[in-house]
Amino acid sequence: MRVKSIVAVTAIIAMLLGSGAIADEHGVAWNSLNAEQQQVLNRFAESWDSLPAERQLRLSRGAERWASMTPQQREQAQGRFSRWRELPDDRRRQIRDRWQEFQNLPPDERRRIRENYQRYRNLSPDQQQQLRDRFHRMTPEQRDRLRERFRDMTPEQRQRVRDRMQRDRRG
């Protein structure tokens, strides 16, 4: 699966798990939801009280986020969710596991990963493809060594490597 898709799915999961209203051990009362949240969650109205407290909280946060989205953002989110539902169960489980691993990382490591992903997103499609091709041509051992080397570098060292790679690509 392409990195873009994985990040999109991760964003949906983050949206569902993100911060928002606080529930007590009894959950989120239907009456405590605002009108927009109730409209978004209307299909759960009849069974709301029987949902686990954690699910109520996730749904209320997701509805709050949904209500704040632009029509374009909603359309994009619907597309990502449709692709998510089409994934086989084992793939979704794998993505959830990876998300949990990410959440368990120290904050500075999560920040570093987000920054690296943003740099990747800022590359042209051709540069992204070249990077993917180069990575796929590596042996698993080479990939592990590369990850380990990069992980052990300081931010300044990583930037020097990136600068050198940019110069090498230009010729």
Contacts in CASP RR format, 6 or more apart in sequence:
PFRMAT RR
TARGET T0000
AUTHOR 0000-0000-0000
METHOD contacts of the structure
MODEL  1
MRVKSIVAVTAIIAMLLGSGAIADEHGVAWNSLNAEQQQVLNRFAESWDS
LPAERQLRLSRGAERWASMTPQQREQAQGRFSRWRELPDDRRRQIRDRWQ
EFQNLPPDERRRIRENYQRYRNLSPDQQQQLRDRFHRMTPEQRDRLRERF
RDMTPEQRQRVRDRMQRDRRG
1 91 0 8 1.000
3 117 0 8 1.000
3 120 0 8 1.000
3 132 0 8 1.000
5 83 0 8 1.000
6 95 0 8 1.000
6 98 0 8 1.000
7 117 0 8 1.000
8 80 0 8 1.000
8 83 0 8 1.000
9 80 0 8 1.000
9 83 0 8 1.000
9 84 0 8 1.000
9 87 0 8 1.000
9 95 0 8 1.000
10 95 0 8 1.000
10 98 0 8 1.000
10 99 0 8 1.000
10 102 0 8 1.000
11 80 0 8 1.000
12 77 0 8 1.000
12 80 0 8 1.000
12 81 0 8 1.000
12 84 0 8 1.000
13 95 0 8 1.000
13 96 0 8 1.000
13 99 0 8 1.000
14 99 0 8 1.000
15 61 0 8 1.000
15 62 0 8 1.000
15 65 0 8 1.000
15 77 0 8 1.000
16 58 0 8 1.000
16 61 0 8 1.000
16 62 0 8 1.000
17 58 0 8 1.000
17 61 0 8 1.000
18 58 0 8 1.000
18 61 0 8 1.000
18 62 0 8 1.000
18 65 0 8 1.000
19 61 0 8 1.000
20 60 0 8 1.000
20 61 0 8 1.000
20 64 0 8 1.000
21 28 0 8 1.000
21 32 0 8 1.000
21 57 0 8 1.000
21 60 0 8 1.000
21 61 0 8 1.000
21 64 0 8 1.000
22 57 0 8 1.000
23 53 0 8 1.000
23 54 0 8 1.000
23 56 0 8 1.000
23 57 0 8 1.000
23 60 0 8 1.000
24 53 0 8 1.000
25 53 0 8 1.000
26 53 0 8 1.000
27 53 0 8 1.000
27 56 0 8 1.000
27 57 0 8 1.000
28 53 0 8 1.000
28 56 0 8 1.000
28 57 0 8 1.000
28 60 0 8 1.000
30 38 0 8 1.000
30 45 0 8 1.000
30 48 0 8 1.000
30 49 0 8 1.000
33 41 0 8 1.000
33 60 0 8 1.000
33 63 0 8 1.000
34 64 0 8 1.000
34 67 0 8 1.000
36 63 0 8 1.000
36 64 0 8 1.000
36 67 0 8 1.000
37 60 0 8 1.000
37 63 0 8 1.000
37 64 0 8 1.000
37 67 0 8 1.000
38 45 0 8 1.000
40 62 0 8 1.000
40 63 0 8 1.000
40 66 0 8 1.000
40 67 0 8 1.000
41 48 0 8 1.000
41 59 0 8 1.000
41 60 0 8 1.000
41 63 0 8 1.000
44 51 0 8 1.000
44 59 0 8 1.000
48 56 0 8 1.000
51 59 0 8 1.000
66 74 0 8 1.000
66 77 0 8 1.000
69 77 0 8 1.000
84 92 0 8 1.000
87 95 0 8 1.000
102 110 0 8 1.000
102 113 0 8 1.000
103 110 0 8 1.000
105 113 0 8 1.000
112 155 0 8 1.000
119 162 0 8 1.000
120 128 0 8 1.000
120 131 0 8 1.000
123 131 0 8 1.000
127 169 0 8 1.000
130 169 0 8 1.000
135 143 0 8 1.000
138 146 0 8 1.000
150 158 0 8 1.000
150 161 0 8 1.000
153 161 0 8 1.000
END
